[in-house]
Amino acid sequence: MTAALQSDYPPESEWTTDDLDALPQDGRRRELLDGVLLMSPSPTRIHQTIAGHLMSALDEDCPYGYDVTQAVEVRINRTRSFIPDVLITTATAAAREPSKYEPHEVVLAVEIVSPNTRSIDRVLKPALYAQAGIPFYWRIETEGGALEVVTYRIDAVNEVYTETGRWTKFVDTGEPFPINLPISRITPRVR
């Protein structure tokens, strides 16, 4: 595999998390889907502003026992690895100062939908995060300029998410901890 990583060609077989570890730390966002390497373009200012504001807002209300961060890899298995835009983990997991989490350490995964990731964020990632057992998923829609936060809770028996709310003014939920977040707080300023 090492020879493949030093060229423009993929490995002869599927990509694995070992291959990800062998790649240079160059700031590129690399994810794995069943052994296929996915590379997303750099996020936009709006995307990053929403992620930063959301992380800050959730961190202010985050109780002991949890930790809020952004863009840290979640290794689902050897051939699946994703990087949520914002995530809440257990404090125990965060204390390790990890560069990657295991799914059982993640409490909430948040994806901010961009034009080039619509299907991945609306269909693919929620299905795979639910299969991995991540209890909560939020999807932030940005089309049309106004933000909408769609919240989900896992149905662990069927390994799917059930929608728990669509929020356009406030996210007002008790999961994974009490949250009353004005959408205006995470909305980027118009310049």
HELIX and SHEET records of a PDB file:
HELIX    1   1 THR A    2  LEU A    5  1                                   4    
HELIX    2   2 THR A   17  ALA A   22  1                                   6    
HELIX    3   3 ARG A   45  ASP A   61  1                                  17    
HELIX    4   4 ALA A   91  ALA A   94  1                                   4    
HELIX    5   5 PRO A  103  GLU A  105  5                                   3    
HELIX    6   6 PRO A  115  THR A  117  5                                   3    
HELIX    7   7 ARG A  118  SER A  119  1                                   2    
HELIX    8   8 ILE A  120  LEU A  124  3                                   5    
HELIX    9   9 LYS A  125  GLN A  131  1                                   7    
HELIX   10  10 ILE A  183  ARG A  185  5                                   3    
SHEET    1   A 2 ARG A  30  LEU A  33  0                                        
SHEET    2   A 2 VAL A  36  MET A  39 -1                                        
SHEET    1   B 6 TYR A  66  GLN A  70  0                                        
SHEET    2   B 6 VAL A  86  THR A  90 -1                                        
SHEET    3   B 6 VAL A 106  ILE A 112 -1                                        
SHEET    4   B 6 PHE A 136  GLU A 141  1                                        
SHEET    5   B 6 GLU A 148  ASP A 155 -1                                        
SHEET    6   B 6 VAL A 160  TRP A 167 -1                                        
SHEET    1   C 3 ARG A  80  PHE A  82  0                                        
SHEET    2   C 3 GLU A  73  ASN A  77 -1                                        
SHEET    3   C 3 LYS A 100  TYR A 101  1                                        
SHEET    1   D 2 PHE A 170  THR A 173  0                                        
SHEET    2   D 2 ILE A 179  PRO A 182 -1                                        
END                                                                             
